[in-house]
Amino acid sequence: MDAAKKIELIDRATAALRSHRNDCRLCPRDCGANRAGGEIGYCRSPDRAGVARALLHFGEEPVLSGPGGEGRGSGTVFFTGCNLKCLFCQNHQLSWSLQGRPVGDEELAGMMLDLQERGAANINLVSPSHLLLPILRALRIALARGLRLPLVYNSHGYEKIEVVEHLAGIVDVYLPDCKYLSPSLSERCSGAADYFDYAAPSIQEMFVQQPDLVLDEAGIALRGTIVRHLVLPGQTANAIAVLDWLAATFPLSLPLSLMSQYRPCFRPPADLDRSLPQEEYRIVLARARDLGFENLFVQPGSFGSDDHLNPDFDLEEPFPWKR
């Protein structure tokens, strides 16, 4: 899709969602914050986007970062604040502690264009849902100034379907988590017993919009939907329930990223205050293979490494491979 058409769709989406500036109900929290009037709501975010880092990320799935971990890198924008706030969040410095700074629409657009100039494979928006309005405004500016990269919507999955519907034709690659099927687990870990009630229809809408993973000649995703699941220690039953639902709901060609990188961060519940045992990951991985997922991304090499893919945003280079 050319830039002019995307700009037209952004204008429509912005108009449709404009009321959320004064009564924000973009996410399932429905807090009603008047962001235009200075209120910050559940996500603790104002009307401007807060950004912690905009960098080339080499730890995403190979179709996003580049094959073999040596590709162009995903042009990743890490936003401040979050409307889900998992107690074990590896990005807790951003989601809970709000590291970063507010940026204007022009500056955010400039960050996207700078990542393109640096050779990024895409623009990867991490936890964008609570900042959707300033992101759309900045994206419009960037497209008008020559942004041509695929747009990745990197989401925790706790979304409203009626909001996701407005992103049709704007987002090229959806990258949602499907964290929980268990209401008790999602309530205990994220204060959201209704997580799956919202995530399930939202992920289905993402797949309707972008059903096929399409790669360029270098193996980089141009469009599609990739679902992530982070396996939590002691929660193989939840993980298997998530996989069973995905297999029953989507074609088995759905790309599934099965993540083993859990580490006890921030203030996890007592039973999650440990690393993921390799055997538990193997049990879940075996289930995914038995179900017949055809496009499976795995993380078999993250065990025994205390810093694998876990950033420290207090440092100039937050990810280990750049230090």
C-alpha positions in Angstrom: 0.0 0.0 0.0 1.4 3.4 -0.9 2.0 6.2 1.6 -0.9 8.3 0.3 -3.4 5.6 1.0 -2.0 4.9 4.5 -2.2 8.6 5.3 -5.9 8.6 4.2 -6.5 5.6 6.5 -4.6 7.3 9.4 -6.8 10.4 9.0 -9.9 8.3 9.3 -8.6 6.4 12.3 -7.5 9.6 14.0 -11.0 11.1 13.5 -12.7 8.0 14.7 -10.6 7.8 17.9 -10.3 11.5 18.6 -12.8 11.5 21.5 -10.3 9.3 23.5 -8.1 12.4 24.1 -10.8 13.7 26.5 -12.3 10.4 27.7 -9.8 7.7 27.1 -11.3 4.3 26.6 -8.7 3.0 24.1 -8.0 -0.1 26.2 -10.0 -2.5 28.3 -9.2 -0.5 31.5 -11.8 2.1 30.4 -10.3 4.6 32.9 -11.8 7.6 31.1 -8.8 9.9 31.6 -8.9 13.3 30.1 -5.4 13.2 28.5 -5.9 16.5 26.7 -6.6 18.1 30.1 -3.5 16.6 31.7 -4.8 13.4 33.3 -2.7 10.3 32.8 -5.1 7.4 33.6 -4.2 3.8 34.4 -1.3 3.7 31.9 0.1 6.9 33.5 0.7 8.4 30.1 -0.2 11.9 28.9 -1.3 13.1 25.5 2.2 12.9 24.2 4.1 9.7 23.6 6.8 8.8 26.1 9.8 7.2 24.5 12.6 5.4 26.3 14.7 4.2 23.3 14.5 4.1 19.5 17.1 1.5 18.4 18.0 -1.3 16.1 16.9 -4.5 17.9 18.6 -7.7 16.9 16.8 -10.0 19.3 13.4 -10.2 17.7 12.1 -13.1 15.5 14.4 -13.6 12.5 11.7 -12.4 10.1 11.7 -9.1 12.0 15.4 -8.6 12.9 17.0 -10.5 10.0 17.9 -14.2 9.6 20.7 -15.5 11.8 20.6 -12.6 14.2 22.9 -10.7 11.9 20.4 -8.9 9.8 19.5 -5.2 9.6 17.8 -5.1 12.9 14.2 -4.2 13.8 13.7 -0.4 14.2 12.2 -0.6 17.6 10.6 2.2 19.5 10.2 1.4 23.2 7.4 3.5 24.7 6.9 4.5 28.3 3.9 3.4 30.4 1.6 0.4 29.9 -2.1 -0.4 30.4 -1.4 -4.1 31.3 1.5 -3.9 33.8 2.6 -7.5 34.4 4.3 -8.0 37.7 7.1 -9.9 36.0 7.6 -7.4 33.1 11.1 -7.5 31.8 10.6 -3.9 30.6 9.4 -2.8 34.1 11.7 0.2 34.0 9.4 1.6 31.2 6.0 0.1 32.0 6.1 0.7 35.8 8.9 3.2 36.5 8.2 5.3 33.4 11.8 5.8 32.3 11.9 7.8 29.1 10.7 11.3 28.2 7.7 12.7 26.4 8.3 13.6 22.8 6.2 15.6 20.3 4.7 14.2 17.2 7.4 15.8 15.0 10.2 14.3 17.1 8.6 10.8 17.1 8.3 11.0 13.3 11.9 11.9 13.2 12.9 8.9 15.2 11.1 6.6 12.7 12.8 8.3 9.8 16.2 8.0 11.5 15.7 4.3 12.0 14.9 3.9 8.4 18.1 5.9 7.5 20.1 3.5 9.7 18.9 0.6 7.7 16.1 -0.8 9.9 14.0 -3.6 8.5 10.8 -2.1 9.9 9.4 0.2 12.5 8.5 -1.9 15.5 6.2 -0.2 18.1 6.5 -1.8 21.5 3.3 -1.6 23.6 1.7 1.1 21.5 -2.0 0.7 22.3 -2.2 3.3 25.1 -0.4 5.8 22.9 -2.2 5.2 19.7 -3.3 8.8 19.0 0.2 10.4 19.2 1.6 7.4 17.3 -0.9 7.9 14.5 -0.2 11.6 14.3 3.6 11.0 14.2 3.2 8.2 11.6 1.3 10.5 9.3 4.1 13.0 9.4 6.7 10.3 8.8 4.9 8.8 5.9 4.5 12.3 4.3 8.3 12.7 4.7 9.3 9.4 3.1 8.8 6.6 5.6 8.4 3.3 3.6 9.1 0.6 6.1 6.6 -2.0 7.3 4.9 -1.1 10.5 5.0 -3.7 13.3 2.4 -3.5 16.1 4.1 -5.2 19.0 1.4 -5.7 21.6 0.7 -7.4 24.9 -2.6 -8.5 23.4 -4.9 -6.7 25.9 -6.7 -4.7 23.2 -10.2 -3.7 22.2 -11.3 -5.2 19.0 -13.1 -2.0 18.0 -9.8 -0.1 18.3 -7.8 -2.7 16.4 -10.4 -2.5 13.6 -9.4 1.1 12.9 -5.8 0.0 12.2 -6.7 -2.1 9.1 -4.4 -1.1 6.3 -2.2 0.9 8.6 -0.4 -1.9 10.4 1.6 -4.3 8.2 2.7 -6.9 10.8 0.9 -7.7 14.0 3.0 -9.1 16.8 0.6 -9.8 19.7 1.2 -11.8 22.9 -1.3 -14.3 23.9 -0.2 -14.5 27.5 -3.0 -16.1 29.5 -6.1 -18.3 29.0 -6.5 -18.7 32.8 -8.5 -15.7 34.3 -7.0 -16.4 37.8 -3.5 -16.3 36.5 -4.0 -13.1 34.5 -5.7 -11.5 37.5 -2.8 -12.5 39.8 0.0 -11.5 37.4 -1.5 -8.6 35.5 -4.6 -7.4 37.4 -6.7 -8.4 34.4 -9.0 -11.3 34.9 -10.6 -10.4 31.6 -7.3 -10.6 29.6 -8.3 -13.5 27.4 -11.9 -12.1 26.9 -10.2 -9.1 25.1 -7.1 -10.8 23.7 -9.0 -13.6 21.9 -11.2 -11.4 19.6 -8.5 -8.8 19.1 -5.9 -11.4 17.9 -8.6 -12.8 15.6 -9.2 -9.4 14.1 -5.5 -8.9 13.6 -5.3 -12.2 11.7 -8.3 -11.2 9.6 -6.5 -8.0 8.6 -3.1 -9.7 8.0 -3.6 -13.4 7.6 -0.5 -14.4 5.6 3.1 -14.0 6.5 4.7 -12.5 3.4 8.5 -12.2 3.3 10.8 -10.2 1.0 13.7 -11.7 -0.8 15.9 -11.3 2.3 13.4 -13.2 4.5 12.1 -10.0 6.3 8.3 -9.8 7.0 6.4 -7.4 4.8 3.0 -8.3 6.4 1.3 -10.9 8.5 0.5 -11.8 12.1 2.9 -13.6 14.5 1.5 -14.6 17.9 3.9 -14.8 20.8 3.5 -16.8 24.0 6.0 -16.5 26.9 6.1 -19.7 28.9 6.0 -19.0 32.6 7.6 -21.3 35.2 5.1 -23.7 36.7 2.4 -22.7 34.2 2.7 -25.4 31.5 -1.1 -26.0 31.8 -1.8 -22.4 30.9 0.7 -22.5 28.0 -0.8 -25.7 26.6 -4.3 -24.2 26.9 -3.2 -21.2 24.9 -1.6 -23.4 22.2 -4.8 -25.6 22.1 -6.9 -22.5 21.6 -4.7 -21.1 18.9 -4.6 -24.4 17.0 -8.4 -24.7 17.2 -9.0 -21.1 16.1 -6.4 -20.4 13.4 -4.9 -22.3 10.5 -1.8 -24.2 11.6 0.2 -22.0 9.3 -0.2 -19.2 11.9 3.4 -18.2 12.9 3.8 -19.0 16.6 6.7 -17.6 18.6 7.2 -19.8 21.7 9.4 -17.8 24.1 11.6 -19.2 26.9 13.2 -16.0 27.9 11.3 -15.5 31.2 13.4 -14.3 34.1 12.0 -13.1 37.5 12.0 -9.3 37.1 10.4 -6.5 39.1 8.1 -8.1 41.7 6.8 -11.4 40.4 4.4 -13.6 42.5 6.3 -16.0 44.8 5.7 -19.0 42.6 7.1 -17.1 39.6 10.2 -15.9 41.4 12.5 -18.3 39.5 13.7 -19.0 36.0 11.9 -21.2 33.6 13.1 -24.8 33.8 14.3 -26.2 30.5 12.1 -29.3 30.9 8.9 -27.2 31.2 9.7 -25.4 28.0 10.3 -28.7 26.3 6.9 -30.0 27.4 5.2 -26.9 25.9 7.3 -27.0 22.7 6.4 -30.7 22.3 2.8 -29.8 22.5 3.2 -27.1 19.8 4.9 -29.6 17.5 2.2 -32.3 18.2 -0.5 -29.8 17.3 1.2 -29.3 14.0 2.2 -25.6 13.9 4.0 -25.1 10.6 5.8 -21.8 11.3 7.3 -22.1 14.8 9.9 -19.8 16.2 11.6 -21.2 19.3 14.2 -20.0 21.9 16.1 -23.2 22.8 19.3 -21.3 23.6 18.2 -18.9 26.4 18.6 -21.3 29.3 21.5 -20.7 31.7 21.9 -17.1 30.5 21.0 -14.5 33.1 20.9 -11.6 30.6 19.6 -13.2 27.4 17.2 -10.7 25.8 16.6 -8.9 29.1 17.3 -5.2 28.8 18.6 -2.8 31.3 17.3 0.7 30.3 19.6 2.3 32.9 22.4 1.7 30.4 23.2 3.5 27.2 23.0 0.2 25.4 20.2 -1.7 27.1 20.6 -5.1 25.3 23.5 -7.4 26.1 24.7 -7.9 22.5 25.4 -4.2 22.1 27.5 -3.8 25.3 
